[in-house]
């Protein structure tokens, strides 16, 4: 089993931002924010902090 890299994008506290493309299509972008304990802007591939908690797998397309 492969060890997943600890980045903001793989943390359960990371809330990813999307951009709207067309009427009903949303595209994920490489930024978001952390919700633990307050809002902080983060990039998807920023190294994880000490509050890291494994979340669901996410891919940056």
N, C-alpha and C positions, 0 to 999 in steps of 0.2 A: 504494500500500500504506500502510495506516494505522500510524503509530508507536504502539507499545504503551506505556502509562504504566508507569514503573518503581516498583512497589510490592512489598511483601513477598509478597503473594498471587500475583504472577507470577514469583517467583524460584524456581529449582530447589531451593534450600536450605530452602524453607518447607514445613513439614509441617502440614497443616490438621487441625483437630479436628472431630469429628462427634458428634452426639447420636443416641441410639437412639430410634426412634419405632415402636412395635409390635415384633413378633417379628423380622422380617427387613428392616426399613427403617431406613436411616441418613440423616440430614439434615446437610449441611455447615453449620457455623456460622462466624461472622466472626472467629474467633481461631485461633491455632495456635502453632507454635514454630519457631525457626530452628535448624538443625542444623550450622551452620558458624560457628565451630569448636566451639561448645558450645550447650547448650539455653538459649534466651532466648525468653520469651513475647512474641508479636507480634500485632497486629491485621492483618487481611487487607489493609486499605488504608493501612497505615503506609508512608511514603516509604522507598524502598530505601536500604540502606547501601552502603558502598564494596565490599562482598563480593558484590554483586548479580551473578547469572548468569541469563541468560534461561532460563526453564523452559517447560513446556507451558502453553498458554492455560487459564486457569481463570475461572470465572464465579461470582459470589456471587448466588445466587438469593434 
